[in-house]
Amino acid sequence: MTHQVKEQLLSAGQTLMLNQGYNATTIQQICEKAKTTKGSFFHYFKNKEDYGKAVALNYWEESKAYILSAPFHQLKDPLQRVFGWIDLFDTPDADPNTSCLLGNLSQEIFQTFPSIREMCAVCFREFSSLIKKDLDAAKVKYGMTEEADTQELADYFVALSEGALLMSKAHQDAKIGQMALRHFKRYIALLFYTSSKT
């Protein structure tokens, strides 16, 4: 068995689950798409639930690598980096059918497969912690006090980015999600710039 086979299995499941969900995706479909056997599948994963956790984590690791490669992380002003986070998700050519696998899985299996739900929660917490670092730095730079809870703001952003995807898909209009992100950006600007002048 090679590591490449495991990567093929994870990639296959990610594509299938984004398109048709966790419950509708079978091990047979996964193996066929990955061009491998069930023996290979069970060499790496105990069962489908164990595999679902691995797919969720792999999806997040790929997403995190993409996010952390964005140029805005090089900006010196931490508030501009916060704006960079928002702008990264507010893309003018966004596809209204774009999905987040973590969000999809959380909605589909939160009652039936708690271990996958918890893996999604772990990934979301790490997502939140990444933007919180820039919010913390901006809070110091702009002299914010207790009125700005950076953990709550970071969680707000994660919830908003997920909700923007859902609204865009439901209405088949990416502008709805973009509008929500831009409102959040204006709120952050008002919160920090007003505080720095008081």
C-alpha positions in Angstrom: 0.0 0.0 0.0 1.2 3.5 -0.8 0.4 6.9 0.7 -0.8 7.8 -2.8 -3.6 5.3 -2.5 -4.8 6.9 0.7 -4.7 10.3 -0.9 -6.7 9.0 -3.8 -9.3 7.6 -1.4 -9.6 10.9 0.5 -9.9 12.9 -2.7 -12.5 10.6 -4.1 -14.6 10.8 -0.9 -14.3 14.6 -0.7 -15.6 15.0 -4.3 -18.4 12.5 -3.8 -19.6 13.9 -0.5 -19.5 17.5 -1.8 -21.7 16.4 -4.7 -24.1 14.0 -3.0 -23.6 14.0 0.8 -22.2 11.6 3.3 -25.1 9.2 3.5 -25.5 8.8 -0.2 -21.8 8.1 -0.8 -21.0 4.4 -0.6 -17.6 2.7 0.0 -18.0 1.0 -3.4 -18.4 4.4 -5.1 -15.4 5.7 -3.2 -13.2 2.8 -4.3 -14.4 3.0 -7.9 -13.6 6.7 -8.1 -10.2 6.2 -6.4 -9.5 3.3 -8.8 -8.7 1.0 -5.9 -10.2 -1.9 -4.0 -12.2 -2.3 -0.8 -9.2 -4.1 0.6 -7.2 -0.9 0.2 -10.0 1.1 1.8 -10.1 -1.1 4.9 -6.3 -1.1 5.1 -6.4 2.6 5.9 -9.9 3.1 7.6 -11.8 1.0 10.1 -15.1 1.8 8.7 -17.0 4.5 6.8 -17.3 6.7 9.9 -13.6 6.6 10.5 -13.1 7.5 6.9 -15.6 10.4 7.1 -13.5 11.9 9.9 -10.4 11.6 7.8 -12.0 13.2 4.8 -13.2 16.1 6.9 -9.8 16.7 8.4 -8.1 16.4 5.0 -10.5 18.9 3.5 -9.7 21.3 6.3 -5.9 20.8 6.0 -6.2 21.6 2.2 -8.4 24.6 2.9 -6.0 25.9 5.6 -3.0 25.6 3.3 -4.9 27.7 0.7 -5.9 30.3 3.2 -2.4 30.6 4.7 -0.9 31.1 1.3 -2.9 34.2 0.7 -0.8 37.4 0.3 -2.7 39.4 2.9 -0.9 37.5 5.7 2.2 39.5 4.8 0.5 42.9 5.6 2.0 44.7 8.7 -1.3 46.2 9.9 -3.3 43.4 11.7 -6.6 45.1 10.9 -5.8 45.0 7.2 -5.1 41.3 7.7 -8.5 40.9 9.2 -10.0 42.7 6.2 -7.9 40.3 4.1 -9.7 37.4 5.6 -13.1 38.8 4.7 -12.0 39.8 1.2 -10.7 36.2 0.6 -14.2 34.9 1.0 -15.8 37.8 -0.8 -14.8 37.0 -4.4 -16.5 38.9 -7.2 -16.7 35.8 -9.5 -18.0 33.5 -6.8 -20.0 30.4 -7.8 -23.3 30.4 -6.0 -23.0 26.6 -5.8 -19.8 26.6 -3.9 -19.9 24.4 -0.8 -17.9 23.8 2.4 -17.7 20.1 3.2 -17.4 20.8 6.9 -20.6 22.8 6.8 -22.4 20.2 4.7 -21.3 17.3 7.0 -22.2 19.2 10.1 -25.8 19.7 8.9 -26.2 16.2 7.5 -24.8 14.0 10.2 -24.7 16.0 13.5 -27.2 13.6 15.1 -26.2 10.3 13.5 -22.4 10.4 13.4 -21.2 12.4 16.4 -17.5 11.6 15.9 -17.6 13.2 12.4 -19.5 16.2 13.8 -16.9 16.6 16.5 -14.1 16.5 13.8 -15.9 19.3 12.0 -16.1 21.2 15.2 -12.4 20.8 15.8 -11.7 22.1 12.3 -14.0 25.1 12.7 -12.4 25.9 16.1 -9.0 26.0 14.4 -10.4 28.1 11.6 -11.7 30.5 14.2 -8.4 30.6 16.1 -6.5 31.6 13.0 -8.5 34.8 12.4 -8.6 35.4 16.2 -4.8 35.9 16.2 -5.1 38.8 13.8 -8.1 40.2 15.7 -6.1 40.0 18.9 -3.2 41.9 17.3 -5.6 44.5 15.9 -7.2 44.9 19.3 -3.8 45.8 20.8 -2.8 48.1 17.9 -6.0 50.0 18.0 -6.4 50.3 21.7 -9.5 48.2 22.0 -10.8 47.3 25.5 -13.3 44.7 26.7 -16.0 45.7 24.3 -14.4 43.7 21.5 -14.4 40.0 22.3 -12.1 38.6 19.6 -13.2 35.0 20.1 -16.8 36.0 19.6 -15.8 38.1 16.5 -13.8 35.2 15.1 -16.7 32.8 15.6 -19.0 35.3 14.1 -16.9 35.4 11.0 -16.8 31.6 10.6 -20.6 31.4 11.1 -21.1 34.2 8.6 -18.8 32.7 6.0 -20.7 29.4 6.3 -24.1 31.1 6.2 -23.1 33.1 3.2 -22.5 29.9 1.3 -25.9 28.5 2.3 -27.8 31.7 1.3 -26.0 31.9 -2.0 -26.9 28.4 -2.9 -30.5 28.7 -1.7 -31.1 31.8 -3.8 -28.6 30.9 -6.6 -27.1 34.3 -6.2 -23.6 34.8 -4.8 -24.2 38.5 -4.2 -26.3 37.7 -1.2 -23.4 36.0 0.6 -21.0 38.8 -0.6 -23.4 41.4 0.8 -23.3 39.8 4.3 -19.5 39.7 4.3 -19.3 43.3 3.3 -21.6 44.3 6.1 -19.3 42.5 8.5 -16.3 44.3 7.1 -18.0 47.6 7.7 -18.9 46.6 11.2 -15.3 45.6 12.0 -14.0 48.9 10.5 -16.5 50.9 12.6 -15.7 48.9 15.7 -11.9 49.3 15.5 -11.5 52.8 13.9 -14.1 54.3 16.3 -12.3 52.8 19.3 -8.9 54.1 18.1 -10.3 57.7 18.2 -11.8 57.6 21.7 
